[in-house]
Amino acid sequence: MRARRRARFWAELTLAAMSALCLALTIAIPDWIEHIFGIDPDHHSGLFEAAIAAVLLAATLLFGVLAHFEWRRPAGASDTLG
């Protein structure tokens, strides 16, 4: 019998995929902030874009690990600690 995946797994997987996509776009087009918002917070140094990429990488890894643990959780496992 195939176990149904919980909504939490799908939410974590979706967030991991979205943050990975944003990371790829930030790496491919690092000055997207200047193009979209018309501001230059780091005066073309690239530091702000690198910080965004680091945060997106951390989010991708975090959501990926959470989705993995949710995938491995036994069917019917409770969320309570007691």
C-alpha positions as semicolon CSV with decimal commas, in nm:
position;residue;x (nm);y (nm);z (nm)
1;M;0,000;0,000;0,000
2;R;0,134;0,335;-0,100
3;A;0,153;0,582;0,187
4;R;0,011;0,925;0,124
5;R;0,258;1,204;0,173
6;R;0,156;1,474;0,415
7;A;0,099;1,834;0,311
8;R;0,406;1,933;0,513
9;F;0,630;1,726;0,284
10;W;0,487;1,887;-0,028
11;A;0,520;2,237;0,121
12;E;0,884;2,177;0,215
13;L;0,960;2,027;-0,125
14;T;0,796;2,323;-0,301
15;L;0,990;2,573;-0,090
16;A;1,316;2,389;-0,161
17;A;1,247;2,395;-0,534
18;M;1,147;2,762;-0,533
19;S;1,455;2,869;-0,338
20;A;1,677;2,659;-0,567
21;L;1,522;2,830;-0,870
22;C;1,575;3,174;-0,716
23;L;1,934;3,077;-0,636
24;A;1,995;2,971;-0,996
25;L;1,844;3,296;-1,124
26;T;2,052;3,503;-0,881
27;I;2,368;3,328;-0,999
28;A;2,271;3,365;-1,366
29;I;2,156;3,728;-1,339
30;P;2,329;3,873;-1,032
31;D;2,206;4,232;-1,082
32;W;1,835;4,149;-1,096
33;I;1,768;4,383;-0,803
34;E;1,896;4,680;-0,999
35;H;1,683;4,584;-1,299
36;I;1,358;4,519;-1,111
37;F;1,364;4,777;-0,833
38;G;1,591;5,043;-0,983
39;I;1,813;5,057;-0,673
40;D;2,177;4,963;-0,621
41;P;2,223;4,873;-0,253
42;D;2,589;4,770;-0,286
43;H;2,705;5,018;-0,554
44;H;2,800;4,742;-0,802
45;S;3,029;4,557;-0,559
46;G;2,827;4,235;-0,580
47;L;2,826;4,187;-0,204
48;F;2,448;4,215;-0,173
49;E;2,393;3,961;-0,451
50;A;2,641;3,722;-0,286
51;A;2,455;3,756;0,043
52;I;2,124;3,683;-0,130
53;A;2,278;3,377;-0,297
54;A;2,412;3,254;0,040
55;V;2,072;3,294;0,206
56;L;1,899;3,117;-0,084
57;L;2,152;2,832;-0,069
58;A;2,093;2,793;0,305
59;A;1,714;2,797;0,251
60;T;1,739;2,537;-0,026
61;L;1,946;2,306;0,192
62;L;1,724;2,357;0,495
63;F;1,398;2,289;0,311
64;G;1,554;1,995;0,130
65;V;1,666;1,835;0,455
66;L;1,327;1,898;0,616
67;A;1,151;1,740;0,317
68;H;1,387;1,443;0,337
69;F;1,308;1,385;0,705
70;E;0,938;1,421;0,635
71;W;0,967;1,168;0,352
72;R;1,142;0,920;0,585
73;R;0,887;0,969;0,865
74;P;0,676;0,658;0,917
75;A;0,314;0,677;0,808
76;G;0,089;0,773;1,096
77;A;0,372;0,918;1,307
78;S;0,254;1,180;1,550
79;D;0,387;1,536;1,571
80;T;0,366;1,537;1,952
81;L;0,668;1,469;2,171
82;G;0,475;1,282;2,439
